[in-house]
Amino acid sequence: LVRPDKLVEIQVTAAQLSPAGPVVTSDAAAAVGPYNQGIVTRNGMLFISGCIGLEPSTGEFAGATIESQTKQVLRNLDAILRA
């Protein structure tokens, strides 16, 4: 949902002890295009970018409102952080 009068920007940075590489989970919406859900670096930093309000089970937007899609973005971020 794109509305010029509304802007929601969320930035999350987390540290996780694991080997470097992509983060993949079926509990969050799949990355669209040649991207990853997240990348963890060798020093444990986790980078997540471009997370949108898609339902992981359907690949469709989570409702027609900015509120419902923002809630889904937060659920997707939570799933990626837990992966």
C-alpha positions in Angstrom: 0.0 0.0 0.0 1.6 3.3 -1.1 0.1 6.5 0.2 2.0 9.8 -0.3 0.6 11.2 3.0 1.9 8.2 5.1 5.4 7.1 5.6 6.5 4.2 7.9 10.2 3.5 8.2 11.5 0.9 10.5 15.2 0.2 11.0 16.4 -2.8 13.0 20.0 -3.7 13.9 20.7 -6.8 15.9 23.7 -8.9 16.8 23.6 -12.7 16.5 26.4 -15.2 16.9 26.5 -17.4 13.9 28.5 -17.9 10.7 28.3 -15.2 8.0 25.8 -15.6 5.2 22.1 -15.2 4.3 19.2 -15.7 6.7 16.3 -17.7 5.4 13.1 -18.6 7.1 9.6 -19.7 5.9 8.1 -17.9 8.8 8.6 -14.5 7.0 7.7 -13.4 3.5 10.2 -14.5 1.0 12.6 -12.0 -0.5 11.3 -10.6 -3.8 13.8 -10.7 -6.6 17.5 -11.6 -6.1 17.6 -10.6 -2.5 17.8 -12.2 0.9 15.6 -11.9 4.0 18.7 -10.9 6.0 22.4 -11.1 6.0 24.5 -11.9 9.0 28.2 -10.9 9.0 31.1 -12.7 10.5 31.1 -10.4 13.5 27.4 -11.2 14.2 25.7 -8.1 12.8 22.4 -8.9 11.2 21.2 -6.7 8.3 17.5 -6.7 7.2 16.3 -4.4 4.4 13.2 -4.0 2.3 10.9 -6.0 4.5 7.3 -5.5 3.3 3.9 -6.5 4.5 3.5 -9.8 2.6 1.9 -12.8 4.3 4.5 -15.7 4.2 1.8 -18.3 3.5 0.2 -16.6 0.6 2.7 -14.1 -0.8 -0.1 -11.5 -0.8 -0.3 -8.2 1.0 -1.7 -8.4 4.6 -4.8 -6.4 4.0 -5.5 -3.1 2.3 -4.6 -0.7 5.1 -1.2 0.7 6.2 -1.9 -0.6 9.7 -2.4 -4.2 8.7 0.6 -4.2 6.4 2.8 -2.5 9.1 1.8 -5.2 11.6 2.8 -7.9 9.1 6.1 -6.2 8.5 6.8 -6.4 12.2 5.8 -10.1 12.3 8.1 -10.7 9.3 11.0 -8.8 11.0 10.4 -10.9 14.2 10.6 -14.1 12.3 13.8 -13.1 10.5 15.4 -12.0 13.8 14.5 -15.4 15.3 15.8 -17.5 12.4 
